[in-house]
Amino acid sequence: MSEVMMALDNNQLELVYETNRASLHQCDTSEIYTLRFNSEVVEFRVCQLIAFKRKIQKIDLAQMFADDTADIEIVYMPHCDRLFALNIHDVLQLKELFAGAFTMLELNSMIHKELVRRPL
């Protein structure tokens, strides 16, 4: 984790998107994405980030609101041996973060393609 904090201090991590409780940063040199959420810092490679996003998207919020089920969702990420115990607000925050972050990444990719295709 100290490498992540040093990268943040040295401005090596670029902010992709942030909400009021979470942010996603990327490091172009190491191709690592850093999620800061609820005072936790987790690093992901691209495939791991997409896998985590898909797990969050599959969470059924209507079922979490039901009286007969728990209002906590447990998400396990094997790459970092970490369990996430997420309540409804956490799930909503992560869904918002991923929607915005992946939109920004797609937009960045489209801009990059146009710049490469048409040299200035």
N, C-alpha and C positions, 0 to 999 in steps of 0.2 A: 504493500500500500504506500510505502514511502516514495517509491518511484512515481506513483500517480500524483502525489502531492507535489513532488519536485517538478514534474511536468506541468502541473497547473501553475506553480510559481514561476516557471520559466516561459510561460505562455506557449508551450508546445502543443497544448490541447486547444482545439478550436471548438467553440460552442456551436452545436448543431441546432438545438432547440431547448427551451426551458419553460417550465410551468412554475407556479408559486411554490411547489414542494419537490420538484424533480428537475434534473437537467441531464442532457446527453451531450458528451463532448467526443471529438474524434482527434486522433493523432495520425497525421498523414505519413509520418516516417515509420511508425511501428504498425500501422493499420489496426489499431486497437480503438475500440469505443469504450468510453467510461461513463457509466450510469451513476449519478449521485441521487440517492433517494432515501428519505428518512434518515439522514445522517450516515448512510451507508455508501460506500464506494465499491462498485463492482466493475471489473474489466471484462470485455467481450471481444471476441473476434467476430467478423461479419456473420458467419453462419450461426454462431451462438446467439448473437443479438436477434437474428431473424427467428431462431427457435424460441427464444424467450418471448418475443413479440407475439408469435403464434399461440403460445400457451396463454398469454394474457388475453388475446382476442377470443379464445375458446371458452373463457370463463362466462358462465351464464349468470348474468346479474339478476334476472327474474327469479332464478332458483335461490340465489343468495338472500333475496328479500322474503322468500317463503318462510312461514312460521315453523315448519317441521324440519328445516335444515339449518346447519351452522352458518353464521354470517362471516366466517373466516375461510379463505381459500388457501391451501398449502400448495406452493409451487416449488419444485426441486430443480435445481440447475446442476447437473453432474460435473460440468467443467470447473466449477469453483467449490464444489461440495458445500453448497449453501441452500438452506431452506428459506423461502419467503412465506411468511404468514401474513396474508393480505386481507384487510377488511374491505368493505364496499368502497370507501373513500380512496383507499390505496389503489384498488383496481381501476376506478374512474380516473385517477391521476395518471396511472401508467398508460391507460388507453389514450388519454389526451396527449400525453408526451409522445407516444409512438406514432400517433396519427400526424402530429405536427413534424416530428423529426423525420419520418420517412417521406413526407411531402417535401421537406426542405432538401433531403438527400436526392430525391428524384429531380427536383428543380435544378439543383446544382449540377447533376449529371447532364441534364438537357442543355444547360448553358455551356458546359464544358464541351459537349459534342459540337455545338454550333461554333464555338471559338476555334476548335481544332479543324472543322470542316472549312471555315472561312478565315484564313489568316488575315490579320489586320495590316 
